[in-house]
């Protein structure tokens, strides 16, 4: 299968924040694969 999405060393910081919410996130999705993001309510999953 070929890569559909590849993310390497992703960081994200909310405007006005000093610390990144995401630090060094890396993943690859191949064609036909699904990524599920889980966590408690208010954890920022929809961001």
C-alpha distance matrix in Angstrom:
0.0 3.8 6.7 9.0 11.9 13.3 16.9 19.1 22.7 23.5 27.2 29.0 32.8 34.7 37.4 40.6 39.0 39.3 36.5 32.8 31.4 27.9 27.9 25.1 22.2 18.8 15.4 11.7 9.9 6.2 6.2 8.6 10.0 13.6 16.0 19.5 22.4 25.5 28.9 32.6 34.2 35.0 32.4 30.8 27.6 27.9 28.6
3.8 0.0 3.8 6.3 9.3 10.6 14.4 16.7 20.4 21.1 24.8 26.7 30.5 32.5 35.0 38.2 36.8 37.0 34.5 30.7 29.6 26.1 26.1 23.2 20.5 17.0 14.0 10.2 8.8 5.7 6.1 9.6 10.7 13.9 15.8 19.5 22.0 25.4 28.7 32.3 33.8 34.1 31.5 29.6 26.5 26.7 26.8
6.7 3.8 0.0 3.8 5.7 6.9 10.7 13.1 16.8 17.4 21.1 22.9 26.7 28.7 31.3 34.5 33.0 33.3 30.7 27.0 25.9 22.4 22.4 19.7 16.9 13.6 10.6 6.9 6.0 4.3 6.1 9.7 9.7 12.2 13.3 17.1 19.2 22.7 25.8 29.4 30.8 30.9 28.2 26.2 23.3 23.5 23.4
9.0 6.3 3.8 0.0 3.8 6.9 10.4 13.6 17.1 16.8 20.3 21.5 25.2 26.8 29.2 32.6 31.5 32.1 29.8 26.0 24.7 21.5 22.1 19.8 16.8 14.0 11.0 7.7 5.7 5.1 5.3 8.5 8.8 10.6 11.7 15.5 17.5 21.2 24.4 27.8 28.8 28.9 26.4 24.1 21.2 20.9 20.9
11.9 9.3 5.7 3.8 0.0 3.8 6.7 10.2 13.5 13.0 16.4 17.7 21.5 23.2 25.7 29.0 27.8 28.3 26.0 22.2 21.0 17.8 18.3 16.2 13.2 10.6 8.2 5.7 5.1 6.8 8.4 10.9 9.9 10.6 10.5 14.0 15.3 19.1 21.9 25.4 26.3 26.1 23.5 21.1 18.4 18.3 17.9
13.3 10.6 6.9 6.9 3.8 0.0 3.8 6.6 10.3 10.5 14.2 16.2 20.0 22.3 24.9 27.9 26.4 26.4 24.0 20.3 19.5 16.0 15.9 13.2 10.7 7.7 6.0 4.3 6.4 8.6 11.2 13.8 12.2 12.9 11.9 15.2 15.9 19.4 21.9 25.4 26.7 26.2 23.2 21.1 18.8 19.3 18.3
16.9 14.4 10.7 10.4 6.7 3.8 0.0 3.8 6.8 6.7 10.4 12.6 16.4 18.9 21.5 24.4 22.7 22.7 20.2 16.5 16.0 12.4 12.2 9.7 7.4 5.1 5.3 6.3 8.9 11.8 14.5 16.6 14.5 14.3 12.3 15.0 14.8 18.1 20.1 23.4 24.7 23.8 20.7 18.5 16.8 17.4 16.0
19.1 16.7 13.1 13.6 10.2 6.6 3.8 0.0 3.8 5.7 9.3 12.4 16.0 19.1 21.7 24.2 22.2 21.5 18.9 15.5 15.6 11.9 10.6 7.4 6.5 4.3 6.6 8.4 11.7 14.5 17.6 19.8 17.5 17.4 15.2 17.5 16.9 19.8 21.3 24.6 26.1 25.0 21.6 19.8 18.6 19.7 17.9
22.7 20.4 16.8 17.1 13.5 10.3 6.8 3.8 0.0 3.8 6.6 10.2 13.4 16.8 19.4 21.5 19.2 18.2 15.5 12.3 12.9 9.4 7.3 4.1 5.1 5.2 8.8 11.6 14.8 17.9 21.0 22.9 20.3 19.7 17.0 18.6 17.2 19.7 20.5 23.4 25.0 23.6 20.1 18.5 18.0 19.4 17.2
23.5 21.1 17.4 16.8 13.0 10.5 6.7 5.7 3.8 0.0 3.8 6.8 10.4 13.5 16.1 18.6 16.5 16.1 13.7 10.1 10.3 7.0 6.4 5.0 4.8 6.4 9.4 12.2 14.8 18.2 20.8 22.4 19.8 18.7 15.7 17.0 15.3 17.9 18.6 21.3 22.4 20.7 17.4 15.4 15.1 16.1 13.6
27.2 24.8 21.1 20.3 16.4 14.2 10.4 9.3 6.6 3.8 0.0 3.8 6.9 10.3 13.0 15.0 12.8 12.3 10.0 6.4 7.4 4.9 4.7 5.7 6.8 9.6 12.8 15.8 18.2 21.7 24.2 25.5 22.8 21.3 18.0 18.7 16.2 18.3 18.2 20.4 21.2 19.0 15.9 14.0 14.6 15.7 12.7
29.0 26.7 22.9 21.5 17.7 16.2 12.6 12.4 10.2 6.8 3.8 0.0 3.8 6.7 9.6 12.0 10.2 10.7 8.8 5.3 5.7 5.0 7.0 9.1 9.4 12.4 15.0 17.8 19.6 23.2 25.3 26.3 23.7 21.7 18.3 18.5 15.8 17.6 17.2 18.9 19.1 16.5 13.9 11.4 12.6 13.2 9.8
32.8 30.5 26.7 25.2 21.5 20.0 16.4 16.0 13.4 10.4 6.9 3.8 0.0 3.8 6.4 8.3 6.4 7.3 6.3 4.1 5.5 7.1 9.0 11.9 12.7 16.0 18.7 21.6 23.4 27.0 29.0 29.9 27.2 24.9 21.5 21.3 18.2 19.4 18.4 19.4 19.2 16.1 14.0 11.8 14.0 14.4 10.9
34.7 32.5 28.7 26.8 23.2 22.3 18.9 19.1 16.8 13.5 10.3 6.7 3.8 0.0 3.8 6.1 5.4 8.1 8.2 7.1 7.2 9.6 12.3 15.3 15.6 18.9 21.1 23.9 25.2 28.7 30.4 31.0 28.5 25.8 22.5 21.9 18.6 19.6 18.3 18.7 17.8 14.4 13.1 10.6 13.4 13.2 9.7
37.4 35.0 31.3 29.2 25.7 24.9 21.5 21.7 19.4 16.1 13.0 9.6 6.4 3.8 0.0 3.8 5.6 8.5 10.1 9.9 10.8 13.2 15.4 18.3 18.9 22.0 24.3 26.9 28.1 31.6 33.1 33.8 31.5 29.0 25.8 25.3 22.2 23.2 21.9 22.1 20.8 17.2 16.4 14.0 16.7 16.0 12.5
40.6 38.2 34.5 32.6 29.0 27.9 24.4 24.2 21.5 18.6 15.0 12.0 8.3 6.1 3.8 0.0 3.8 6.7 9.3 10.6 11.9 14.9 16.7 19.9 21.0 24.3 26.9 29.7 31.2 34.7 36.4 37.1 34.6 32.0 28.7 27.9 24.5 25.1 23.3 23.1 21.8 18.1 17.5 15.7 18.9 18.6 15.3
39.0 36.8 33.0 31.5 27.8 26.4 22.7 22.2 19.2 16.5 12.8 10.2 6.4 5.4 5.6 3.8 0.0 3.8 5.7 7.4 8.9 12.1 13.7 17.1 18.4 21.9 24.7 27.8 29.4 33.1 35.1 35.7 33.0 30.4 26.9 26.0 22.5 22.9 21.0 20.9 20.2 16.6 15.4 14.1 17.3 17.8 14.6
39.3 37.0 33.3 32.1 28.3 26.4 22.7 21.5 18.2 16.1 12.3 10.7 7.3 8.1 8.5 6.7 3.8 0.0 3.8 6.8 9.5 12.1 12.6 15.9 17.9 21.4 24.6 27.8 29.9 33.6 35.8 36.7 33.9 31.6 28.0 27.4 23.9 24.4 22.5 22.7 22.5 19.1 17.4 16.5 19.5 20.4 17.1
36.5 34.5 30.7 29.8 26.0 24.0 20.2 18.9 15.5 13.7 10.0 8.8 6.3 8.2 10.1 9.3 5.7 3.8 0.0 3.8 6.5 8.9 9.3 12.8 14.7 18.4 21.5 24.9 27.1 30.8 33.3 34.1 31.0 28.8 25.1 24.4 21.0 21.4 19.5 20.0 20.4 17.3 15.0 14.4 17.1 18.6 15.6
32.8 30.7 27.0 26.0 22.2 20.3 16.5 15.5 12.3 10.1 6.4 5.3 4.1 7.1 9.9 10.6 7.4 6.8 3.8 0.0 3.8 5.4 6.3 9.7 11.3 14.9 17.9 21.3 23.4 27.1 29.5 30.3 27.4 25.2 21.6 21.2 17.9 18.8 17.5 18.5 19.1 16.2 13.5 12.3 14.5 15.9 12.8
31.4 29.6 25.9 24.7 21.0 19.5 16.0 15.6 12.9 10.3 7.4 5.7 5.5 7.2 10.8 11.9 8.9 9.5 6.5 3.8 0.0 3.8 6.5 10.1 10.4 14.1 16.6 20.0 21.7 25.5 27.7 28.1 25.0 22.6 18.9 18.0 14.6 15.2 13.7 14.8 15.4 12.7 9.8 8.8 10.9 12.7 10.1
27.9 26.1 22.4 21.5 17.8 16.0 12.4 11.9 9.4 7.0 4.9 5.0 7.1 9.6 13.2 14.9 12.1 12.1 8.9 5.4 3.8 0.0 3.8 6.7 6.6 10.3 13.0 16.4 18.4 22.1 24.6 25.2 22.1 20.0 16.3 16.0 13.0 14.3 13.7 15.7 16.8 14.8 11.4 10.1 11.0 12.9 10.5
27.9 26.1 22.4 22.1 18.3 15.9 12.2 10.6 7.3 6.4 4.7 7.0 9.0 12.3 15.4 16.7 13.7 12.6 9.3 6.3 6.5 3.8 0.0 3.8 5.7 9.3 12.6 16.2 18.8 22.4 25.3 26.3 23.2 21.5 18.0 18.1 15.5 16.8 16.3 18.4 20.0 18.1 14.6 13.8 14.5 16.6 14.2
25.1 23.2 19.7 19.8 16.2 13.2 9.7 7.4 4.1 5.0 5.7 9.1 11.9 15.3 18.3 19.9 17.1 15.9 12.8 9.7 10.1 6.7 3.8 0.0 3.8 6.4 10.1 13.6 16.6 20.0 23.1 24.5 21.4 20.4 17.1 18.0 16.0 17.8 18.0 20.7 22.4 21.0 17.4 16.4 16.3 18.3 16.2
22.2 20.5 16.9 16.8 13.2 10.7 7.4 6.5 5.1 4.8 6.8 9.4 12.7 15.6 18.9 21.0 18.4 17.9 14.7 11.3 10.4 6.6 5.7 3.8 0.0 3.8 6.9 10.5 13.2 16.8 19.8 20.9 17.8 16.6 13.3 14.3 12.6 14.8 15.6 18.6 20.4 19.4 15.8 14.6 13.8 15.8 14.2
18.8 17.0 13.6 14.0 10.6 7.7 5.1 4.3 5.2 6.4 9.6 12.4 16.0 18.9 22.0 24.3 21.9 21.4 18.4 14.9 14.1 10.3 9.3 6.4 3.8 0.0 3.8 7.2 10.4 13.7 16.9 18.4 15.5 15.0 12.4 14.2 13.5 16.2 17.7 21.1 23.0 22.3 18.8 17.5 16.0 17.7 16.5
15.4 14.0 10.6 11.0 8.2 6.0 5.3 6.6 8.8 9.4 12.8 15.0 18.7 21.1 24.3 26.9 24.7 24.6 21.5 17.9 16.6 13.0 12.6 10.1 6.9 3.8 0.0 3.8 6.8 10.1 13.4 14.7 11.8 11.7 9.5 12.0 12.3 15.3 17.6 21.2 23.1 22.9 19.6 18.3 16.1 17.6 17.0
11.7 10.2 6.9 7.7 5.7 4.3 6.3 8.4 11.6 12.2 15.8 17.8 21.6 23.9 26.9 29.7 27.8 27.8 24.9 21.3 20.0 16.4 16.2 13.6 10.5 7.2 3.8 0.0 3.8 6.5 9.9 11.8 9.5 10.4 9.5 12.8 14.0 17.3 20.1 23.7 25.5 25.6 22.5 20.9 18.3 19.3 19.1
9.9 8.8 6.0 5.7 5.1 6.4 8.9 11.7 14.8 14.8 18.2 19.6 23.4 25.2 28.1 31.2 29.4 29.9 27.1 23.4 21.7 18.4 18.8 16.6 13.2 10.4 6.8 3.8 0.0 3.8 6.6 8.1 5.9 7.2 7.5 11.2 13.3 16.7 19.9 23.6 25.1 25.5 22.8 21.1 18.0 18.6 19.0
6.2 5.7 4.3 5.1 6.8 8.6 11.8 14.5 17.9 18.2 21.7 23.2 27.0 28.7 31.6 34.7 33.1 33.6 30.8 27.1 25.5 22.1 22.4 20.0 16.8 13.7 10.1 6.5 3.8 0.0 3.8 6.2 5.6 8.5 10.2 13.9 16.5 19.8 23.2 26.8 28.3 28.9 26.3 24.6 21.4 21.9 22.4
6.2 6.1 6.1 5.3 8.4 11.2 14.5 17.6 21.0 20.8 24.2 25.3 29.0 30.4 33.1 36.4 35.1 35.8 33.3 29.5 27.7 24.6 25.3 23.1 19.8 16.9 13.4 9.9 6.6 3.8 0.0 3.8 5.6 8.7 11.3 14.9 17.8 21.2 24.7 28.2 29.4 30.1 27.8 26.0 22.6 22.5 23.4
8.6 9.6 9.7 8.5 10.9 13.8 16.6 19.8 22.9 22.4 25.5 26.3 29.9 31.0 33.8 37.1 35.7 36.7 34.1 30.3 28.1 25.2 26.3 24.5 20.9 18.4 14.7 11.8 8.1 6.2 3.8 0.0 3.8 6.7 10.2 13.2 16.6 19.6 23.3 26.6 27.8 28.9 26.9 25.3 21.7 21.7 23.2
10.0 10.7 9.7 8.8 9.9 12.2 14.5 17.5 20.3 19.8 22.8 23.7 27.2 28.5 31.5 34.6 33.0 33.9 31.0 27.4 25.0 22.1 23.2 21.4 17.8 15.5 11.8 9.5 5.9 5.6 5.6 3.8 0.0 3.8 6.8 10.0 13.3 16.3 19.9 23.4 24.8 26.0 23.8 22.4 18.9 19.3 20.8
13.6 13.9 12.2 10.6 10.6 12.9 14.3 17.4 19.7 18.7 21.3 21.7 24.9 25.8 29.0 32.0 30.4 31.6 28.8 25.2 22.6 20.0 21.5 20.4 16.6 15.0 11.7 10.4 7.2 8.5 8.7 6.7 3.8 0.0 3.8 6.5 10.0 12.9 16.6 19.9 21.2 22.4 20.4 19.1 15.4 15.9 17.7
16.0 15.8 13.3 11.7 10.5 11.9 12.3 15.2 17.0 15.7 18.0 18.3 21.5 22.5 25.8 28.7 26.9 28.0 25.1 21.6 18.9 16.3 18.0 17.1 13.3 12.4 9.5 9.5 7.5 10.2 11.3 10.2 6.8 3.8 0.0 3.8 6.6 9.8 13.4 16.9 18.3 19.3 17.0 15.7 12.2 13.1 14.7
19.5 19.5 17.1 15.5 14.0 15.2 15.0 17.5 18.6 17.0 18.7 18.5 21.3 21.9 25.3 27.9 26.0 27.4 24.4 21.2 18.0 16.0 18.1 18.0 14.3 14.2 12.0 12.8 11.2 13.9 14.9 13.2 10.0 6.5 3.8 0.0 3.8 6.4 10.1 13.5 14.9 16.4 14.3 13.6 10.0 11.5 13.7
22.4 22.0 19.2 17.5 15.3 15.9 14.8 16.9 17.2 15.3 16.2 15.8 18.2 18.6 22.2 24.5 22.5 23.9 21.0 17.9 14.6 13.0 15.5 16.0 12.6 13.5 12.3 14.0 13.3 16.5 17.8 16.6 13.3 10.0 6.6 3.8 0.0 3.8 7.0 10.4 11.9 12.9 10.6 10.0 6.6 8.9 10.8
25.5 25.4 22.7 21.2 19.1 19.4 18.1 19.8 19.7 17.9 18.3 17.6 19.4 19.6 23.2 25.1 22.9 24.4 21.4 18.8 15.2 14.3 16.8 17.8 14.8 16.2 15.3 17.3 16.7 19.8 21.2 19.6 16.3 12.9 9.8 6.4 3.8 0.0 3.8 7.2 9.3 11.1 9.1 9.9 7.1 10.0 12.4
28.9 28.7 25.8 24.4 21.9 21.9 20.1 21.3 20.5 18.6 18.2 17.2 18.4 18.3 21.9 23.3 21.0 22.5 19.5 17.5 13.7 13.7 16.3 18.0 15.6 17.7 17.6 20.1 19.9 23.2 24.7 23.3 19.9 16.6 13.4 10.1 7.0 3.8 0.0 3.8 6.6 8.4 6.3 8.4 7.0 10.5 12.4
32.6 32.3 29.4 27.8 25.4 25.4 23.4 24.6 23.4 21.3 20.4 18.9 19.4 18.7 22.1 23.1 20.9 22.7 20.0 18.5 14.8 15.7 18.4 20.7 18.6 21.1 21.2 23.7 23.6 26.8 28.2 26.6 23.4 19.9 16.9 13.5 10.4 7.2 3.8 0.0 3.8 6.3 5.7 8.7 8.6 11.6 13.5
34.2 33.8 30.8 28.8 26.3 26.7 24.7 26.1 25.0 22.4 21.2 19.1 19.2 17.8 20.8 21.8 20.2 22.5 20.4 19.1 15.4 16.8 20.0 22.4 20.4 23.0 23.1 25.5 25.1 28.3 29.4 27.8 24.8 21.2 18.3 14.9 11.9 9.3 6.6 3.8 0.0 3.8 5.6 7.9 8.3 10.2 12.4
35.0 34.1 30.9 28.9 26.1 26.2 23.8 25.0 23.6 20.7 19.0 16.5 16.1 14.4 17.2 18.1 16.6 19.1 17.3 16.2 12.7 14.8 18.1 21.0 19.4 22.3 22.9 25.6 25.5 28.9 30.1 28.9 26.0 22.4 19.3 16.4 12.9 11.1 8.4 6.3 3.8 0.0 3.8 5.6 7.7 9.2 10.3
32.4 31.5 28.2 26.4 23.5 23.2 20.7 21.6 20.1 17.4 15.9 13.9 14.0 13.1 16.4 17.5 15.4 17.4 15.0 13.5 9.8 11.4 14.6 17.4 15.8 18.8 19.6 22.5 22.8 26.3 27.8 26.9 23.8 20.4 17.0 14.3 10.6 9.1 6.3 5.7 5.6 3.8 0.0 3.8 5.9 8.7 9.2
30.8 29.6 26.2 24.1 21.1 21.1 18.5 19.8 18.5 15.4 14.0 11.4 11.8 10.6 14.0 15.7 14.1 16.5 14.4 12.3 8.8 10.1 13.8 16.4 14.6 17.5 18.3 20.9 21.1 24.6 26.0 25.3 22.4 19.1 15.7 13.6 10.0 9.9 8.4 8.7 7.9 5.6 3.8 0.0 3.8 5.6 5.4
27.6 26.5 23.3 21.2 18.4 18.8 16.8 18.6 18.0 15.1 14.6 12.6 14.0 13.4 16.7 18.9 17.3 19.5 17.1 14.5 10.9 11.0 14.5 16.3 13.8 16.0 16.1 18.3 18.0 21.4 22.6 21.7 18.9 15.4 12.2 10.0 6.6 7.1 7.0 8.6 8.3 7.7 5.9 3.8 0.0 3.8 5.5
27.9 26.7 23.5 20.9 18.3 19.3 17.4 19.7 19.4 16.1 15.7 13.2 14.4 13.2 16.0 18.6 17.8 20.4 18.6 15.9 12.7 12.9 16.6 18.3 15.8 17.7 17.6 19.3 18.6 21.9 22.5 21.7 19.3 15.9 13.1 11.5 8.9 10.0 10.5 11.6 10.2 9.2 8.7 5.6 3.8 0.0 3.8
28.6 26.8 23.4 20.9 17.9 18.3 16.0 17.9 17.2 13.6 12.7 9.8 10.9 9.7 12.5 15.3 14.6 17.1 15.6 12.8 10.1 10.5 14.2 16.2 14.2 16.5 17.0 19.1 19.0 22.4 23.4 23.2 20.8 17.7 14.7 13.7 10.8 12.4 12.4 13.5 12.4 10.3 9.2 5.4 5.5 3.8 0.0
